[in-house]
Amino acid sequence: MPAPAEGGDAVDWDVLRAETGWRLPADYRDFVAVYGPGTISGTLAWATNEAADDFLWRCAGEPDQWKVTFRPRDRHREYTYDMGMAEFLLRLVRGGIRPPLGAQLSLPARFESWRASLL
């Protein structure tokens, strides 16, 4: 899944943590550095898709140990995956996992930067 030509975003994670108290997983920080804000194949935006399904972290332990939780839009059930965001996304776009998505992920996956729509 090629990154956008304009690259990702430089974020001062230390300032974010000082201002908000948030410490986010390294794989998420790396993803933002390479890709920046956007969607994957028009359906997936961390942490929701166009069908209102949510993709979350189970925030237990250190951030790099957080597991991914998928919550369908009906909110009747949650599915937790014993992996971080980057591994979850990689398996999702390769078809290795198939959570019950309200909106289907079109494959092969393509990243679409939100920057173009902001201009």
C-alpha positions in Angstrom: 0.0 0.0 0.0 2.0 3.0 -1.2 2.2 6.0 1.0 1.0 9.4 -0.4 3.7 11.3 -2.4 3.4 14.2 0.0 4.4 11.9 2.9 3.1 11.8 6.4 2.9 14.2 9.3 5.6 15.3 11.7 4.0 15.3 15.2 5.8 16.4 18.4 4.6 13.4 20.4 6.2 14.8 23.6 4.3 18.0 23.4 1.0 16.0 22.7 1.7 13.9 25.8 2.5 17.0 27.9 -0.7 18.8 26.8 -3.1 15.8 26.8 -1.5 13.1 28.9 -1.8 10.7 26.0 1.0 8.3 25.1 0.1 6.5 21.9 1.5 3.2 20.5 4.7 3.4 18.5 3.1 1.7 15.5 0.5 4.4 15.3 3.1 7.1 15.6 5.1 5.4 12.8 1.9 5.1 10.6 1.2 8.9 11.0 4.8 9.7 10.1 4.6 7.7 6.8 0.9 8.2 5.8 -0.6 11.1 7.7 -4.4 11.5 7.9 -6.5 9.7 5.4 -8.5 6.5 4.6 -7.7 3.0 3.4 -9.7 2.0 0.4 -12.3 4.7 1.2 -13.8 2.7 4.2 -11.4 2.6 7.1 -10.3 5.6 9.1 -8.8 5.0 12.5 -11.1 4.7 14.5 -14.3 4.5 12.4 -15.5 3.7 8.9 -18.3 4.9 6.7 -20.7 2.4 8.2 -20.0 3.7 11.8 -18.1 0.6 12.8 -15.4 1.6 15.3 -11.7 0.5 15.5 -10.3 1.1 19.0 -7.5 0.2 21.3 -8.0 -1.8 24.4 -5.9 0.5 26.6 -4.5 -1.9 29.1 -0.8 -1.9 30.0 1.8 0.0 28.1 0.7 1.6 24.8 2.8 -0.7 22.6 0.9 -3.6 24.2 -2.6 -2.3 23.5 -4.8 -4.6 21.5 -7.1 -3.6 18.7 -10.9 -3.8 19.4 -13.4 -3.8 16.6 -17.0 -2.7 17.6 -19.6 -3.0 14.9 -22.1 -0.2 14.5 -24.9 -2.1 16.3 -22.7 -2.0 19.5 -23.9 -5.4 20.6 -20.6 -7.1 20.5 -16.8 -6.3 20.5 -14.0 -8.3 18.9 -10.6 -7.9 20.4 -7.5 -8.8 18.3 -4.2 -9.6 20.1 -2.1 -7.3 18.0 -1.4 -3.6 17.5 -2.9 -1.3 15.0 -0.2 -1.7 12.3 -0.4 -5.5 12.3 -4.2 -5.4 12.4 -4.3 -3.1 9.4 -1.8 -5.2 7.5 -3.8 -8.4 8.1 -7.0 -6.6 7.2 -5.8 -5.3 3.9 -4.2 -8.6 3.0 -7.5 -10.4 3.8 -6.0 -12.4 6.7 -8.7 -11.2 9.1 -12.3 -10.4 8.3 -14.2 -8.6 11.1 -17.9 -8.3 10.4 -17.6 -4.9 8.8 -20.7 -2.8 8.0 -18.9 -1.4 5.0 -16.7 -3.7 2.9 -13.0 -3.0 2.5 -12.2 -2.9 -1.2 -9.1 -4.8 -2.1 -6.3 -4.3 -3.0 -6.1 -1.6 -0.4 -5.2 2.0 -1.3 -4.4 4.8 1.0 -6.2 8.1 0.3 -4.7 11.2 1.9 -7.2 13.7 3.4 -4.8 16.5 2.5 -6.2 16.9 -1.0 -9.7 17.4 0.3 -8.5 20.0 2.8 -7.0 22.2 0.1 
